[in-house]
Amino acid sequence: MSKGIDEGLEKLKDALLAGKPGLSDEDFHAAVEQCMAENDPGFTPDRLFACVKERLGIE
């Protein structure tokens, strides 16, 4: 992944972990891996972030 996506994922993870008690780092990374596996290589960071939030049940 590009540095920008990695930085965006870290910011998203920090925000989600702070906002959803009980969510673990492992839960977040599992959601990212599932979303990456399901999407084509050219998908946008916004689509990735939305997929991760959806997987974790966050609107």
N, C-alpha and C positions, 0 to 999 in steps of 0.2 A: 504494500500500500504506500501511497505517497505520504510525505511528511505532514501535509495539510490534513489529510484524512485521519492520520494517527493522532494529531493534536486535537482535531474535532472530536474524535472518539473519547479521548481522555477527558475533555471538558464535559461531554455528554455523560460519561460514566460518573464523574464527580457530582454533577447536578442530580443524576438519577439516584445515586447512592445516598445523597443528602436528603432527597425528597421522598424516598420510599424506604421506610424502615424494614429491615429484614432482607433487603436485596443484597446479594453478595457480589463480590468481584467475579466469582466463578459464574454466577448467573448471567452477568453482563457479557462476559467473554463467550459463553455458550451461545447467547443470542446473536452476537456479532458473527460467530462462525456459521451458525445456521443461515443467517441472512446472506452472508458472502457465498455460501454454497448454492443458495437458491437463485441468486441474481446473476445476470450476465456480467462479464468483465467490464463492460462500459457503463454500468449504472452510476448514477451521481451520488456524491456524499449525502445529499439531502434524502435520497431514497433509502440509502443505507441507514441513516439515523432514524428515519420514520419506521423502517422495518424493525430495528432494534427496540424502539419504544413500544411498538405494537406487540412484539414477542413478550415483552416484560409487563404488558398490561397497563401501560402508561399512555395517557392521551395528550 
